[in-house]
Amino acid sequence: MSVQSKHKPEEETQQPVKRRGVSKWTIVQWFLIPLLLIAALAGGLVAGYVILGKRELSDVLQWSTWKHVYDLVFAP
């Protein structure tokens, strides 16, 4: 009679293939990063226009303000 080894055959010892799904951290990043960017934009508007420029916060949201800024930047 032949002597069988105590080890299991290779087929039985292989680890099952792990499925890679979307982790919770990835979902958090999809929502957290845009929120942080919007908060940085709002903070920059307040710091630049209200604190340094000494203007009203409501002026930041007016279309005429941004048209004037565009005209200043891209004037010939």
Phi and psi restraints in degrees (range 20) as a CNS / XPLOR table:
assign (resid 1 and name C) (resid 2 and name N)
       (resid 2 and name CA) (resid 2 and name C) 1.0 -91.0 20.0 2
assign (resid 2 and name N) (resid 2 and name CA)
       (resid 2 and name C) (resid 3 and name N) 1.0 152.7 20.0 2
assign (resid 2 and name C) (resid 3 and name N)
       (resid 3 and name CA) (resid 3 and name C) 1.0 -93.2 20.0 2
assign (resid 3 and name N) (resid 3 and name CA)
       (resid 3 and name C) (resid 4 and name N) 1.0 123.9 20.0 2
assign (resid 3 and name C) (resid 4 and name N)
       (resid 4 and name CA) (resid 4 and name C) 1.0 -92.1 20.0 2
assign (resid 4 and name N) (resid 4 and name CA)
       (resid 4 and name C) (resid 5 and name N) 1.0 143.2 20.0 2
assign (resid 4 and name C) (resid 5 and name N)
       (resid 5 and name CA) (resid 5 and name C) 1.0 -73.6 20.0 2
assign (resid 5 and name N) (resid 5 and name CA)
       (resid 5 and name C) (resid 6 and name N) 1.0 159.9 20.0 2
assign (resid 5 and name C) (resid 6 and name N)
       (resid 6 and name CA) (resid 6 and name C) 1.0 -81.9 20.0 2
assign (resid 6 and name N) (resid 6 and name CA)
       (resid 6 and name C) (resid 7 and name N) 1.0 -9.1 20.0 2
assign (resid 6 and name C) (resid 7 and name N)
       (resid 7 and name CA) (resid 7 and name C) 1.0 -83.1 20.0 2
assign (resid 7 and name N) (resid 7 and name CA)
       (resid 7 and name C) (resid 8 and name N) 1.0 147.5 20.0 2
assign (resid 7 and name C) (resid 8 and name N)
       (resid 8 and name CA) (resid 8 and name C) 1.0 -75.8 20.0 2
assign (resid 8 and name N) (resid 8 and name CA)
       (resid 8 and name C) (resid 9 and name N) 1.0 154.6 20.0 2
assign (resid 8 and name C) (resid 9 and name N)
       (resid 9 and name CA) (resid 9 and name C) 1.0 -61.8 20.0 2
assign (resid 9 and name N) (resid 9 and name CA)
       (resid 9 and name C) (resid 10 and name N) 1.0 157.9 20.0 2
assign (resid 9 and name C) (resid 10 and name N)
       (resid 10 and name CA) (resid 10 and name C) 1.0 -58.9 20.0 2
assign (resid 10 and name N) (resid 10 and name CA)
       (resid 10 and name C) (resid 11 and name N) 1.0 -35.0 20.0 2
assign (resid 10 and name C) (resid 11 and name N)
       (resid 11 and name CA) (resid 11 and name C) 1.0 -61.7 20.0 2
assign (resid 11 and name N) (resid 11 and name CA)
       (resid 11 and name C) (resid 12 and name N) 1.0 -35.4 20.0 2
assign (resid 11 and name C) (resid 12 and name N)
       (resid 12 and name CA) (resid 12 and name C) 1.0 -82.9 20.0 2
assign (resid 12 and name N) (resid 12 and name CA)
       (resid 12 and name C) (resid 13 and name N) 1.0 -23.1 20.0 2
assign (resid 12 and name C) (resid 13 and name N)
       (resid 13 and name CA) (resid 13 and name C) 1.0 -90.5 20.0 2
assign (resid 13 and name N) (resid 13 and name CA)
       (resid 13 and name C) (resid 14 and name N) 1.0 -9.7 20.0 2
assign (resid 13 and name C) (resid 14 and name N)
       (resid 14 and name CA) (resid 14 and name C) 1.0 -70.4 20.0 2
assign (resid 14 and name N) (resid 14 and name CA)
       (resid 14 and name C) (resid 15 and name N) 1.0 140.7 20.0 2
assign (resid 14 and name C) (resid 15 and name N)
       (resid 15 and name CA) (resid 15 and name C) 1.0 -74.4 20.0 2
assign (resid 15 and name N) (resid 15 and name CA)
       (resid 15 and name C) (resid 16 and name N) 1.0 143.8 20.0 2
assign (resid 15 and name C) (resid 16 and name N)
       (resid 16 and name CA) (resid 16 and name C) 1.0 -66.7 20.0 2
assign (resid 16 and name N) (resid 16 and name CA)
       (resid 16 and name C) (resid 17 and name N) 1.0 148.7 20.0 2
assign (resid 16 and name C) (resid 17 and name N)
       (resid 17 and name CA) (resid 17 and name C) 1.0 -70.4 20.0 2
assign (resid 17 and name N) (resid 17 and name CA)
       (resid 17 and name C) (resid 18 and name N) 1.0 126.8 20.0 2
assign (resid 17 and name C) (resid 18 and name N)
       (resid 18 and name CA) (resid 18 and name C) 1.0 -82.2 20.0 2
assign (resid 18 and name N) (resid 18 and name CA)
       (resid 18 and name C) (resid 19 and name N) 1.0 136.0 20.0 2
assign (resid 18 and name C) (resid 19 and name N)
       (resid 19 and name CA) (resid 19 and name C) 1.0 -87.9 20.0 2
assign (resid 19 and name N) (resid 19 and name CA)
       (resid 19 and name C) (resid 20 and name N) 1.0 130.5 20.0 2
assign (resid 19 and name C) (resid 20 and name N)
       (resid 20 and name CA) (resid 20 and name C) 1.0 -95.9 20.0 2
assign (resid 20 and name N) (resid 20 and name CA)
       (resid 20 and name C) (resid 21 and name N) 1.0 111.6 20.0 2
assign (resid 20 and name C) (resid 21 and name N)
       (resid 21 and name CA) (resid 21 and name C) 1.0 -106.0 20.0 2
assign (resid 21 and name N) (resid 21 and name CA)
       (resid 21 and name C) (resid 22 and name N) 1.0 -175.9 20.0 2
assign (resid 21 and name C) (resid 22 and name N)
       (resid 22 and name CA) (resid 22 and name C) 1.0 -81.6 20.0 2
assign (resid 22 and name N) (resid 22 and name CA)
       (resid 22 and name C) (resid 23 and name N) 1.0 121.6 20.0 2
assign (resid 22 and name C) (resid 23 and name N)
       (resid 23 and name CA) (resid 23 and name C) 1.0 -82.3 20.0 2
assign (resid 23 and name N) (resid 23 and name CA)
       (resid 23 and name C) (resid 24 and name N) 1.0 166.2 20.0 2
assign (resid 23 and name C) (resid 24 and name N)
       (resid 24 and name CA) (resid 24 and name C) 1.0 -64.4 20.0 2
assign (resid 24 and name N) (resid 24 and name CA)
       (resid 24 and name C) (resid 25 and name N) 1.0 -36.4 20.0 2
assign (resid 24 and name C) (resid 25 and name N)
       (resid 25 and name CA) (resid 25 and name C) 1.0 -63.8 20.0 2
assign (resid 25 and name N) (resid 25 and name CA)
       (resid 25 and name C) (resid 26 and name N) 1.0 -36.9 20.0 2
assign (resid 25 and name C) (resid 26 and name N)
       (resid 26 and name CA) (resid 26 and name C) 1.0 -64.7 20.0 2
assign (resid 26 and name N) (resid 26 and name CA)
       (resid 26 and name C) (resid 27 and name N) 1.0 -41.2 20.0 2
assign (resid 26 and name C) (resid 27 and name N)
       (resid 27 and name CA) (resid 27 and name C) 1.0 -65.4 20.0 2
assign (resid 27 and name N) (resid 27 and name CA)
       (resid 27 and name C) (resid 28 and name N) 1.0 -41.4 20.0 2
assign (resid 27 and name C) (resid 28 and name N)
       (resid 28 and name CA) (resid 28 and name C) 1.0 -61.5 20.0 2
assign (resid 28 and name N) (resid 28 and name CA)
       (resid 28 and name C) (resid 29 and name N) 1.0 -41.0 20.0 2
assign (resid 28 and name C) (resid 29 and name N)
       (resid 29 and name CA) (resid 29 and name C) 1.0 -64.2 20.0 2
assign (resid 29 and name N) (resid 29 and name CA)
       (resid 29 and name C) (resid 30 and name N) 1.0 -37.6 20.0 2
assign (resid 29 and name C) (resid 30 and name N)
       (resid 30 and name CA) (resid 30 and name C) 1.0 -62.7 20.0 2
assign (resid 30 and name N) (resid 30 and name CA)
       (resid 30 and name C) (resid 31 and name N) 1.0 -29.2 20.0 2
assign (resid 30 and name C) (resid 31 and name N)
       (resid 31 and name CA) (resid 31 and name C) 1.0 -99.2 20.0 2
assign (resid 31 and name N) (resid 31 and name CA)
       (resid 31 and name C) (resid 32 and name N) 1.0 -33.5 20.0 2
assign (resid 31 and name C) (resid 32 and name N)
       (resid 32 and name CA) (resid 32 and name C) 1.0 -73.1 20.0 2
assign (resid 32 and name N) (resid 32 and name CA)
       (resid 32 and name C) (resid 33 and name N) 1.0 -43.3 20.0 2
assign (resid 32 and name C) (resid 33 and name N)
       (resid 33 and name CA) (resid 33 and name C) 1.0 -63.2 20.0 2
assign (resid 33 and name N) (resid 33 and name CA)
       (resid 33 and name C) (resid 34 and name N) 1.0 -48.3 20.0 2
assign (resid 33 and name C) (resid 34 and name N)
       (resid 34 and name CA) (resid 34 and name C) 1.0 -62.0 20.0 2
assign (resid 34 and name N) (resid 34 and name CA)
       (resid 34 and name C) (resid 35 and name N) 1.0 -36.1 20.0 2
assign (resid 34 and name C) (resid 35 and name N)
       (resid 35 and name CA) (resid 35 and name C) 1.0 -64.7 20.0 2
assign (resid 35 and name N) (resid 35 and name CA)
       (resid 35 and name C) (resid 36 and name N) 1.0 -40.0 20.0 2
assign (resid 35 and name C) (resid 36 and name N)
       (resid 36 and name CA) (resid 36 and name C) 1.0 -67.2 20.0 2
assign (resid 36 and name N) (resid 36 and name CA)
       (resid 36 and name C) (resid 37 and name N) 1.0 -36.2 20.0 2
assign (resid 36 and name C) (resid 37 and name N)
       (resid 37 and name CA) (resid 37 and name C) 1.0 -65.9 20.0 2
assign (resid 37 and name N) (resid 37 and name CA)
       (resid 37 and name C) (resid 38 and name N) 1.0 -41.0 20.0 2
assign (resid 37 and name C) (resid 38 and name N)
       (resid 38 and name CA) (resid 38 and name C) 1.0 -66.2 20.0 2
assign (resid 38 and name N) (resid 38 and name CA)
       (resid 38 and name C) (resid 39 and name N) 1.0 -39.9 20.0 2
assign (resid 38 and name C) (resid 39 and name N)
       (resid 39 and name CA) (resid 39 and name C) 1.0 -65.1 20.0 2
assign (resid 39 and name N) (resid 39 and name CA)
       (resid 39 and name C) (resid 40 and name N) 1.0 -37.9 20.0 2
assign (resid 39 and name C) (resid 40 and name N)
       (resid 40 and name CA) (resid 40 and name C) 1.0 -66.6 20.0 2
assign (resid 40 and name N) (resid 40 and name CA)
       (resid 40 and name C) (resid 41 and name N) 1.0 -39.6 20.0 2
assign (resid 40 and name C) (resid 41 and name N)
       (resid 41 and name CA) (resid 41 and name C) 1.0 -62.8 20.0 2
assign (resid 41 and name N) (resid 41 and name CA)
       (resid 41 and name C) (resid 42 and name N) 1.0 -46.5 20.0 2
assign (resid 41 and name C) (resid 42 and name N)
       (resid 42 and name CA) (resid 42 and name C) 1.0 -63.4 20.0 2
assign (resid 42 and name N) (resid 42 and name CA)
       (resid 42 and name C) (resid 43 and name N) 1.0 -41.9 20.0 2
assign (resid 42 and name C) (resid 43 and name N)
       (resid 43 and name CA) (resid 43 and name C) 1.0 -64.6 20.0 2
assign (resid 43 and name N) (resid 43 and name CA)
       (resid 43 and name C) (resid 44 and name N) 1.0 -38.1 20.0 2
assign (resid 43 and name C) (resid 44 and name N)
       (resid 44 and name CA) (resid 44 and name C) 1.0 -67.2 20.0 2
assign (resid 44 and name N) (resid 44 and name CA)
       (resid 44 and name C) (resid 45 and name N) 1.0 -38.7 20.0 2
assign (resid 44 and name C) (resid 45 and name N)
       (resid 45 and name CA) (resid 45 and name C) 1.0 -63.4 20.0 2
assign (resid 45 and name N) (resid 45 and name CA)
       (resid 45 and name C) (resid 46 and name N) 1.0 -43.9 20.0 2
assign (resid 45 and name C) (resid 46 and name N)
       (resid 46 and name CA) (resid 46 and name C) 1.0 -66.3 20.0 2
assign (resid 46 and name N) (resid 46 and name CA)
       (resid 46 and name C) (resid 47 and name N) 1.0 -45.7 20.0 2
assign (resid 46 and name C) (resid 47 and name N)
       (resid 47 and name CA) (resid 47 and name C) 1.0 -65.5 20.0 2
assign (resid 47 and name N) (resid 47 and name CA)
       (resid 47 and name C) (resid 48 and name N) 1.0 -43.7 20.0 2
assign (resid 47 and name C) (resid 48 and name N)
       (resid 48 and name CA) (resid 48 and name C) 1.0 -78.6 20.0 2
assign (resid 48 and name N) (resid 48 and name CA)
       (resid 48 and name C) (resid 49 and name N) 1.0 -44.0 20.0 2
assign (resid 48 and name C) (resid 49 and name N)
       (resid 49 and name CA) (resid 49 and name C) 1.0 -88.9 20.0 2
assign (resid 49 and name N) (resid 49 and name CA)
       (resid 49 and name C) (resid 50 and name N) 1.0 -40.3 20.0 2
assign (resid 49 and name C) (resid 50 and name N)
       (resid 50 and name CA) (resid 50 and name C) 1.0 -87.9 20.0 2
assign (resid 50 and name N) (resid 50 and name CA)
       (resid 50 and name C) (resid 51 and name N) 1.0 -50.3 20.0 2
assign (resid 50 and name C) (resid 51 and name N)
       (resid 51 and name CA) (resid 51 and name C) 1.0 -77.6 20.0 2
assign (resid 51 and name N) (resid 51 and name CA)
       (resid 51 and name C) (resid 52 and name N) 1.0 -54.1 20.0 2
assign (resid 51 and name C) (resid 52 and name N)
       (resid 52 and name CA) (resid 52 and name C) 1.0 -76.3 20.0 2
assign (resid 52 and name N) (resid 52 and name CA)
       (resid 52 and name C) (resid 53 and name N) 1.0 -40.1 20.0 2
assign (resid 52 and name C) (resid 53 and name N)
       (resid 53 and name CA) (resid 53 and name C) 1.0 -84.6 20.0 2
assign (resid 53 and name N) (resid 53 and name CA)
       (resid 53 and name C) (resid 54 and name N) 1.0 -11.5 20.0 2
assign (resid 53 and name C) (resid 54 and name N)
       (resid 54 and name CA) (resid 54 and name C) 1.0 52.2 20.0 2
assign (resid 54 and name N) (resid 54 and name CA)
       (resid 54 and name C) (resid 55 and name N) 1.0 48.5 20.0 2
assign (resid 54 and name C) (resid 55 and name N)
       (resid 55 and name CA) (resid 55 and name C) 1.0 -116.4 20.0 2
assign (resid 55 and name N) (resid 55 and name CA)
       (resid 55 and name C) (resid 56 and name N) 1.0 172.7 20.0 2
assign (resid 55 and name C) (resid 56 and name N)
       (resid 56 and name CA) (resid 56 and name C) 1.0 -76.7 20.0 2
assign (resid 56 and name N) (resid 56 and name CA)
       (resid 56 and name C) (resid 57 and name N) 1.0 145.5 20.0 2
assign (resid 56 and name C) (resid 57 and name N)
       (resid 57 and name CA) (resid 57 and name C) 1.0 -64.7 20.0 2
assign (resid 57 and name N) (resid 57 and name CA)
       (resid 57 and name C) (resid 58 and name N) 1.0 -32.2 20.0 2
assign (resid 57 and name C) (resid 58 and name N)
       (resid 58 and name CA) (resid 58 and name C) 1.0 -66.8 20.0 2
assign (resid 58 and name N) (resid 58 and name CA)
       (resid 58 and name C) (resid 59 and name N) 1.0 -24.5 20.0 2
assign (resid 58 and name C) (resid 59 and name N)
       (resid 59 and name CA) (resid 59 and name C) 1.0 -68.2 20.0 2
assign (resid 59 and name N) (resid 59 and name CA)
       (resid 59 and name C) (resid 60 and name N) 1.0 -25.4 20.0 2
assign (resid 59 and name C) (resid 60 and name N)
       (resid 60 and name CA) (resid 60 and name C) 1.0 -64.6 20.0 2
assign (resid 60 and name N) (resid 60 and name CA)
       (resid 60 and name C) (resid 61 and name N) 1.0 -32.4 20.0 2
assign (resid 60 and name C) (resid 61 and name N)
       (resid 61 and name CA) (resid 61 and name C) 1.0 -88.6 20.0 2
assign (resid 61 and name N) (resid 61 and name CA)
       (resid 61 and name C) (resid 62 and name N) 1.0 -0.4 20.0 2
assign (resid 61 and name C) (resid 62 and name N)
       (resid 62 and name CA) (resid 62 and name C) 1.0 -86.7 20.0 2
assign (resid 62 and name N) (resid 62 and name CA)
       (resid 62 and name C) (resid 63 and name N) 1.0 139.9 20.0 2
assign (resid 62 and name C) (resid 63 and name N)
       (resid 63 and name CA) (resid 63 and name C) 1.0 -64.0 20.0 2
assign (resid 63 and name N) (resid 63 and name CA)
       (resid 63 and name C) (resid 64 and name N) 1.0 -35.2 20.0 2
assign (resid 63 and name C) (resid 64 and name N)
       (resid 64 and name CA) (resid 64 and name C) 1.0 -63.9 20.0 2
assign (resid 64 and name N) (resid 64 and name CA)
       (resid 64 and name C) (resid 65 and name N) 1.0 -32.1 20.0 2
assign (resid 64 and name C) (resid 65 and name N)
       (resid 65 and name CA) (resid 65 and name C) 1.0 -62.9 20.0 2
assign (resid 65 and name N) (resid 65 and name CA)
       (resid 65 and name C) (resid 66 and name N) 1.0 -45.9 20.0 2
assign (resid 65 and name C) (resid 66 and name N)
       (resid 66 and name CA) (resid 66 and name C) 1.0 -74.4 20.0 2
assign (resid 66 and name N) (resid 66 and name CA)
       (resid 66 and name C) (resid 67 and name N) 1.0 -29.6 20.0 2
assign (resid 66 and name C) (resid 67 and name N)
       (resid 67 and name CA) (resid 67 and name C) 1.0 -65.7 20.0 2
assign (resid 67 and name N) (resid 67 and name CA)
       (resid 67 and name C) (resid 68 and name N) 1.0 -41.4 20.0 2
assign (resid 67 and name C) (resid 68 and name N)
       (resid 68 and name CA) (resid 68 and name C) 1.0 -64.3 20.0 2
assign (resid 68 and name N) (resid 68 and name CA)
       (resid 68 and name C) (resid 69 and name N) 1.0 -42.8 20.0 2
assign (resid 68 and name C) (resid 69 and name N)
       (resid 69 and name CA) (resid 69 and name C) 1.0 -62.1 20.0 2
assign (resid 69 and name N) (resid 69 and name CA)
       (resid 69 and name C) (resid 70 and name N) 1.0 -43.5 20.0 2
assign (resid 69 and name C) (resid 70 and name N)
       (resid 70 and name CA) (resid 70 and name C) 1.0 -61.0 20.0 2
assign (resid 70 and name N) (resid 70 and name CA)
       (resid 70 and name C) (resid 71 and name N) 1.0 -43.9 20.0 2
assign (resid 70 and name C) (resid 71 and name N)
       (resid 71 and name CA) (resid 71 and name C) 1.0 -63.1 20.0 2
assign (resid 71 and name N) (resid 71 and name CA)
       (resid 71 and name C) (resid 72 and name N) 1.0 -36.6 20.0 2
assign (resid 71 and name C) (resid 72 and name N)
       (resid 72 and name CA) (resid 72 and name C) 1.0 -67.7 20.0 2
assign (resid 72 and name N) (resid 72 and name CA)
       (resid 72 and name C) (resid 73 and name N) 1.0 -40.7 20.0 2
assign (resid 72 and name C) (resid 73 and name N)
       (resid 73 and name CA) (resid 73 and name C) 1.0 -72.4 20.0 2
assign (resid 73 and name N) (resid 73 and name CA)
       (resid 73 and name C) (resid 74 and name N) 1.0 -43.3 20.0 2
assign (resid 73 and name C) (resid 74 and name N)
       (resid 74 and name CA) (resid 74 and name C) 1.0 -105.3 20.0 2
assign (resid 74 and name N) (resid 74 and name CA)
       (resid 74 and name C) (resid 75 and name N) 1.0 23.9 20.0 2
assign (resid 74 and name C) (resid 75 and name N)
       (resid 75 and name CA) (resid 75 and name C) 1.0 -71.1 20.0 2
assign (resid 75 and name N) (resid 75 and name CA)
       (resid 75 and name C) (resid 76 and name N) 1.0 142.6 20.0 2
